[in-house]
Amino acid sequence: MRTRGVVWGSAALGLVVLLAIVDRGVATAAARAISDGVAEAGCASASISTELHDFPLLTQLARGRLNRVTVTLDDVRDRGAPLDSVVLDLYDVSTSQPRTAGRVELVATVSPADLRAVAGRGWDVAVGDGALVVTGMDDSTPVQFRLAPRFAEGRLRFDLRDVLLFGSPVAGDRIPTEIVDAVSRLDSDLQDLPFDLDPTDVRVEQAGLVVRAAGTDVDVNGAC
């Protein structure tokens, strides 16, 4: 009886291992298909990767819904603001048409390098204490100011703060037009986020400007 128990135990273990291998194989194929679908939907990025969460995947496929799918896009350049990375978490995703997600959450990052490029020649952009710190590169006119991001009617706006000219604070009409122009260039239209998501939060972190957005009952086929 002990021998038979060992045989049955080994067989059960082998079946579990086999199912795990099959499950991972299915997950890899499904992730590749999702990445290809996102690319075909017009999401122009340097790379797209997809991760399917929770085990086993086979049971999720059997009931026609995926618990959670994470799609990561790097270097997205076809929108109002250049996005260094976009991470999309899709929950309760249907596996058949119409492809929908019960909820989608997005985290997009604009790097300091991209912010410098948008601000234009002659400006350095860094992060510090929850704001962007912008410094003029022209030594003949030392200028520095801080920008605090916010949303206004779906657009990314920056509140100008702590303007220093030759080390002294300036405000109102005394602020040089070059500073106003640089701030205007940084203002970006974020109404065109993937899946038409609604922005929920924007803040300055060490990685740069981080935008969060979310939506419910999202059409997955309309990714971009």
N, C-alpha and C positions, 0 to 999 in steps of 0.2 A: 504493500500500500504506500509505503514511504517513497518507493521508486516511482510509482504512478503519480504521486503528488508532485515529485520533482519534475517529471515530464510535463504535467499539466502547467506547473508554474513556469517552466521554461518556455512552453508554447505561448502562454499568456503574455509573458514578457516580450517574446519575439513579435507577437501581434501588436503590442503597444509600440514597440520600436518601429515596426513597419508602418503603422498608421502615422506615427510622428514623422517619418521620412516622407510619406505621401503627402501629409499635411503641409510640411515645409515646401515640398515641391510645388504643390498647388499655390501656396502663398507667394512663392517667387514668381510663378507664371502670372498670377493675378496682379501682383505689384507691377510687373513689367507692362502688362496690358493697360493698367491705369496710367502709368507714366506716359505711354504712347498716346493714350486718349487725351491727356492734358496737353501734350505737345500739338496734337492735331486740332485741338480746340483753339489754337492761336496764342498760347502762352509762350511768348518768345523769351527764352532764358538760356544761359550757358549750359545748365544741366538741370535735370529733373530726377528726383528719386522718390520712391514710394515705400512706405512700411505699413503692413497690415498687422493689427494688434490682436491679442487674445488667442488662446488655444482651447479647443481645436478649431481650425478654420473650416473644416469640412462641414461641421454642424451649422455654422453660420451660412455657408453657401446653400445648404439644404433648406434652410428656412427663408432664403432670399434676402437676407439683410446682413451687412457687415457691421460689427460693433463700432470699430474705429479705424480710420485710415488716415495716415499722416503723409502729406505730399510736401516736399521741400524743393523750392525753385531757387537757383542761384543766379545773380546778376541779371535781373529783369530790367529791360531798358525801353520798353515800348509804351510807357505810361507817363503821366504828368510829372512824377518824381522818379528818378532812378532808384531802384530798390536793390540793395546789395544781397538781400535774401528775403524769401517769403516762405513761411511755414504755415501750412493749412492743416488743421485737424478737422476731419469730417466724421460725424457720428451718425449711427443708424442709417447706413448707406444701402440703398436698394441695389440688387445685382441684375435687375431686368429693367426694361424700359417701362415708363419713364424713369430715368436714373435720378433719384433725389437723395438728399441728406437731411435728416431731421434737424441737424444743427451743424454749422460750420464756424470755426474760430480761426482767425488769422493773426499772425504776428509778422510784421514787415519791418526791415531795418534799412535805414539809409546811412551809409558809412560817412565818417568825417571827410574822407577823400572825395566822395560824390558831392557832399555839401560844399566843399571848396570849389569844385568845378562849376556848380550851379551859381555860387556867389559871384564868380567871375574873377578875372585876373586882378591880382593885387590884394587879395584877401586871404587870410588864413583862418580856418574854422576848426575849433577844438571843443571838447566837452568839459564841463566843470560845474559842480554843485547844482545839477539839475537843469542846466541851461547851456546854450551854445555860446561860446566865447569867440568873438570875431575880432581879429586884429588886422589893422592896415599894414601892408608890407612896405609902404613908402616911408622911409626914415625921415623925410623932410616934413611930413605931417603925421606925427604919432597919434593914432586914434585906436580906441578899443571900445567895444560895447557888447552887451549880453542880449541874447534872444530867448524868450520863453515861448514854446510852441503851444498852440491851442487850435481847436476846431471852430469854424464859423460857417454854417450852412454847407457842410460837406467839404469845405476847403481848409487846407492847412495854412494857418496864419501865425505870424511871430510878433509878439509884443516886444518893442524896443525898450531896453532898460540900461541904466548905468552907463551912459555914453560919456567917454572921457576923451577930450581933445587937448593934446599937449599936457596930459595928466590932470586936467581940470574938468569937472562935470559940466556938461552943456545940455540944454533941453529946448523944446519948442522950435522956434524959427532959427535958432542958432545951430541946429543940427545940420551938417553939410549934406547937400543933395546926393553926394556919392554914397552916403550911408543909407539914405532912403531908397536909392536905386538898388543897392545890394540886398536890402531886406525884401524889396518887391520881387527880385529874381528868385529868392528862396521860397516865397509863397508858392504853394503848389496845389494843383487840383487833384484831390484824392477821391473824387466821386467815381473814378473808373477803376476801383479795386476789383480783383478777381471775384467772380460770383455776384458782383454788384453789392458787396457787403457794406454795412453801415459802420463807419468809424466809431469806436467806443472810447478810445483813450490814445493819447500821444504824450510821450515823455522823452527826456534826454537821459540816456544811459551810457555806460562806458563804450558800448559798441557803436554808438551814434544815436540817431533819431529813431525811436521805436514806436511804431504805429500798431494799434490793435483794433480789430474789427470783428463783427459777428453777424450771423443771419440764421434764420430758421426756414425750414421747408424750402431748401435751396435746390435749384435745377443744376445737377452736376454736369450735364452736357454743355451748359453755358459757362464753363469755367472762366473763359477770358472774353 
